[in-house]
Amino acid sequence: MENVALAAAIAVLSGLGAGVGIALATGKATEAISRQPEAANKINSIFLIGAAMAEATAIYGFVIAILILFAT
């Protein structure tokens, strides 16, 4: 049982990487918009796509952790 809990905890750690990635992307997008306000719409749309992809990895890790806990 301890191995299952450890495996689930490791799977959930993907959320940590996603959080750091989204934070860095937000900071860089803010800097880019402050340098070029006329490109704010394009920068914002690219940022949102990247943030959604990073968040998807965190959701996949969470789903895998749930499957590990309840499918075994």
Summary of the structure (lengths in Angstrom):
residues: 72
radius of gyration: 16.6
end to end distance: 9.2
largest distance: 55.5
contacts: 184
relative contact order: 0.20
helix: 94%
strand: 0%
